[in-house]
Amino acid sequence: MESLDQENFGGYDAYFINELLNEHECPVCKMALREPIQTQCGHRLCLSCANEIRKRNKGVLVCPLDNSILNSSKIFADVAIERVIMQLKVKCSYFSNGCEWTGELKILNDHLGSCEYQTLKCSNIPCSTSLLRKKLKEHMEKLCIYRLVSCQYCKQKIMFSEKKIHEENCECLPLCCVNQCGMKIMRKEMSSHITDSCANTIIPCQYLNIGCKLKIYFEKHKTFWQSLNESLFFTNWLSLLV
């Protein structure tokens, strides 16, 4: 008989501590019986293996050991053997990676769901690194160059591998004012700072359009015009008294 696809059918492919007895092994897939059935001729096989035989024989179930044609009404689930098999002791499927766990077959899947020696792929896209579960968390959170980190300036989530370039060009990166006023301004606000509030920005006289060439630092601009207006007001007031 051609080989069977074990992903769709077949018995338990586990590492049993003791060698399987013949009565616990399926004659079709050569693994421990999964959902065992017993035939009218006294043989046992996995339910999924029996279904595959029936499928390949156009609905006819033939015993793989004596080639007798089996009557479906005379086949029954062998609960007793299934109970015995589920109590057999097995090693962890990842014992070759160093796991020393052993236990009954019926709790193997529970263990595998959290086994520290299972090899898993890093879920940080596009990382392709595979590590033991016990090392994966540190890799994903501290070592993987594709892990997400926050920009210290804008708080945006970025890949660690892109962090340096991003922060060098971040719109929220504090930069020294180009006018050397002593303040640090976010890159995105530098233009408005220079235009609207930088103490070292030089502003032309408001009467430039009629020929005044005076230029004043922004920090002195307001007080200059205030004092000038006050001076002009006082001069005009005196002229009225004369």
C-alpha positions as CSV (number, residue, x, y, z in Angstrom):
1,M,0.0,0.0,0.0
2,E,1.3,3.5,-0.9
3,S,2.3,5.8,2.0
4,L,-0.4,7.7,3.7
5,D,-0.5,11.5,4.3
6,Q,0.0,11.7,8.1
7,E,-1.3,15.3,8.2
8,N,-4.8,14.0,7.3
9,F,-4.8,10.6,8.9
10,G,-2.7,8.2,10.9
11,G,-1.9,7.4,14.5
12,Y,0.1,9.2,17.2
13,D,3.6,9.9,16.0
14,A,5.0,10.3,19.5
15,Y,8.3,9.3,21.2
16,F,7.1,6.5,23.5
17,I,9.4,5.7,26.4
18,N,8.7,2.0,26.1
19,E,8.4,0.1,22.8
20,L,4.9,-0.1,21.5
21,L,3.1,-3.4,21.7
22,N,1.7,-4.9,18.5
23,E,-1.8,-4.5,19.9
24,H,-1.2,-0.7,20.2
25,E,0.2,-0.2,16.8
26,C,-1.8,0.4,13.6
27,P,-0.8,-2.0,10.8
28,V,-1.5,0.7,8.2
29,C,0.5,3.8,9.5
30,K,2.7,1.9,11.9
31,M,2.0,4.4,14.6
32,A,0.1,4.3,17.9
33,L,-3.6,3.8,17.3
34,R,-5.6,7.0,17.1
35,E,-9.4,6.5,17.6
36,P,-8.9,2.7,17.3
37,I,-11.5,0.5,15.8
38,Q,-11.8,-3.3,16.0
39,T,-12.9,-5.3,13.0
40,Q,-14.9,-8.4,12.8
41,C,-11.8,-10.3,12.1
42,G,-10.3,-9.1,15.4
43,H,-7.7,-6.6,14.1
44,R,-7.4,-3.0,15.1
45,L,-6.5,0.1,13.0
46,C,-6.9,3.9,13.3
47,L,-10.3,5.2,12.3
48,S,-8.7,7.6,9.8
49,C,-6.7,4.8,8.3
50,A,-9.8,2.7,7.8
51,N,-11.5,5.6,6.1
52,E,-8.6,6.0,3.8
53,I,-8.7,2.4,2.9
54,R,-12.4,2.6,2.2
55,K,-11.8,5.7,0.0
56,R,-9.1,4.0,-2.1
57,N,-11.3,0.9,-2.6
58,K,-14.4,2.8,-3.8
59,G,-16.2,2.5,-0.5
60,V,-15.2,-1.1,0.3
61,L,-13.2,-1.6,3.6
62,V,-10.6,-4.4,3.4
63,C,-8.6,-5.6,6.3
64,P,-5.0,-4.7,5.7
65,L,-3.7,-7.8,7.4
66,D,-5.9,-10.7,6.0
67,N,-7.5,-8.9,3.0
68,S,-11.0,-9.9,4.2
69,I,-13.9,-7.6,3.2
70,L,-15.2,-5.9,6.3
71,N,-18.8,-5.2,7.2
72,S,-19.2,-1.7,8.6
73,S,-22.0,-2.7,10.9
74,K,-19.6,-5.2,12.6
75,I,-16.9,-2.6,13.3
76,F,-16.8,-0.8,16.7
77,A,-14.7,1.8,18.5
78,D,-12.2,0.1,20.8
79,V,-12.5,2.5,23.8
80,A,-10.6,0.2,26.1
81,I,-7.5,0.1,23.9
82,E,-7.8,3.9,23.3
83,R,-7.7,4.5,27.1
84,V,-4.6,2.3,27.5
85,I,-2.8,4.1,24.6
86,M,-3.6,7.6,26.0
87,Q,-2.0,6.5,29.3
88,L,1.3,5.4,27.7
89,K,4.3,7.5,28.8
90,V,6.0,9.6,26.1
91,K,8.9,12.0,25.8
92,C,8.4,15.6,24.7
93,S,8.4,16.0,21.0
94,Y,11.3,18.5,21.4
95,F,13.5,16.3,23.6
96,S,16.3,16.5,21.0
97,N,16.3,20.3,21.8
98,G,16.9,19.5,25.5
99,C,13.5,19.2,27.0
100,E,13.4,16.5,29.7
101,W,9.6,16.4,30.2
102,T,7.8,13.0,30.2
103,G,4.2,12.3,30.8
104,E,1.1,10.4,29.5
105,L,0.2,10.8,25.9
106,K,-3.1,12.4,26.8
107,I,-1.4,15.5,28.2
108,L,1.3,15.8,25.6
109,N,-0.5,18.5,23.6
110,D,-1.0,20.5,26.8
111,H,2.8,20.4,27.4
112,L,3.7,21.2,23.8
113,G,1.6,24.3,23.9
114,S,4.0,25.9,26.3
115,C,7.2,23.9,25.9
116,E,10.3,26.1,26.3
117,Y,12.2,24.0,23.9
118,Q,9.9,24.3,20.9
119,T,11.5,26.1,18.0
120,L,9.4,29.2,17.0
121,K,9.8,31.9,14.4
122,C,10.1,35.5,15.4
123,S,6.9,37.3,14.7
124,N,8.6,40.6,14.0
125,I,8.1,41.2,10.3
126,P,10.2,40.6,8.2
127,C,12.5,38.7,10.7
128,S,13.1,35.1,9.7
129,T,15.0,34.1,12.9
130,S,13.9,30.9,14.6
131,L,14.7,30.3,18.3
132,L,13.7,28.1,21.2
133,R,10.6,29.5,22.9
134,K,12.6,30.2,26.1
135,K,14.9,32.6,24.1
136,L,12.3,34.1,21.8
137,K,10.9,36.8,24.2
138,E,14.3,38.3,24.8
139,H,15.1,38.2,21.1
140,M,11.7,39.9,20.1
141,E,11.8,42.6,22.8
142,K,15.5,43.4,23.1
143,L,17.6,41.9,20.3
144,C,15.6,41.7,17.1
145,I,16.5,44.6,14.7
146,Y,12.9,44.5,13.4
147,R,11.3,45.0,16.8
148,L,9.1,48.1,17.2
149,V,10.4,50.9,19.4
150,S,9.2,54.4,20.1
151,C,10.9,57.5,18.7
152,Q,12.1,59.4,21.8
153,Y,10.9,62.7,20.1
154,C,7.6,62.0,18.3
155,K,6.7,58.7,20.1
156,Q,5.9,57.1,16.7
157,K,6.4,53.3,16.5
158,I,9.3,52.4,14.2
159,M,11.6,49.5,13.5
160,F,14.7,49.4,15.6
161,S,16.8,49.1,12.4
162,E,15.3,52.4,11.2
163,K,15.5,54.3,14.5
164,K,18.8,56.2,14.0
165,I,17.8,57.4,10.5
166,H,14.3,58.3,11.7
167,E,15.5,60.3,14.7
168,E,18.1,62.1,12.7
169,N,15.3,63.4,10.4
170,C,12.4,63.4,12.9
171,E,10.2,66.5,12.6
172,C,10.1,66.7,16.4
173,L,13.9,66.6,16.9
174,P,15.0,69.5,19.0
175,L,17.5,71.6,17.1
176,C,19.5,74.7,18.2
177,C,18.1,77.8,16.7
178,V,19.8,78.7,13.4
179,N,19.9,82.3,14.6
180,Q,21.9,81.2,17.7
181,C,19.4,82.6,20.1
182,G,20.2,79.9,22.6
183,M,16.8,78.1,22.3
184,K,16.2,74.5,21.1
185,I,13.2,74.3,18.8
186,M,11.5,71.2,17.2
187,R,12.5,70.9,13.5
188,K,8.9,71.3,12.4
189,E,8.6,74.6,14.4
190,M,11.9,76.2,13.4
191,S,10.4,78.2,10.5
192,S,7.6,79.7,12.6
193,H,10.1,80.3,15.5
194,I,12.4,82.3,13.3
195,T,9.5,84.3,11.8
196,D,7.5,84.9,14.8
197,S,9.5,84.8,18.0
198,C,13.3,84.3,17.7
199,A,15.0,87.1,19.7
200,N,17.9,87.2,17.1
201,T,15.7,87.5,14.0
202,I,16.4,90.9,12.4
203,I,13.3,92.8,11.3
204,P,13.4,95.7,8.9
205,C,11.7,99.0,9.8
206,Q,8.0,99.1,9.2
207,Y,8.7,102.2,7.1
208,L,11.0,100.4,4.8
209,N,8.7,101.2,1.9
210,I,9.3,104.9,2.3
211,G,13.1,104.6,2.6
212,C,14.0,103.8,6.2
213,K,16.9,101.3,6.2
214,L,16.9,100.7,10.0
215,K,16.9,97.0,11.1
216,I,16.1,95.8,14.6
217,Y,16.4,92.5,16.5
218,F,13.0,90.9,17.1
219,E,13.5,91.1,20.9
220,K,14.0,94.8,20.8
221,H,11.4,95.5,18.1
222,K,8.4,95.9,20.4
223,T,10.1,98.1,23.0
224,F,11.8,100.2,20.3
225,W,8.5,101.2,18.6
226,Q,6.8,101.7,21.9
227,S,9.5,104.1,23.1
228,L,9.6,105.8,19.7
229,N,5.8,106.3,19.6
230,E,5.9,107.7,23.2
231,S,8.7,110.0,22.2
232,L,6.8,111.3,19.2
233,F,3.7,111.7,21.2
234,F,5.6,113.8,23.8
235,T,7.2,115.9,21.1
236,N,3.8,116.6,19.5
237,W,2.3,117.5,22.9
238,L,5.0,120.0,23.6
239,S,4.5,121.7,20.2
240,L,0.9,122.3,21.1
241,L,1.8,124.1,24.3
242,V,4.2,126.5,22.6
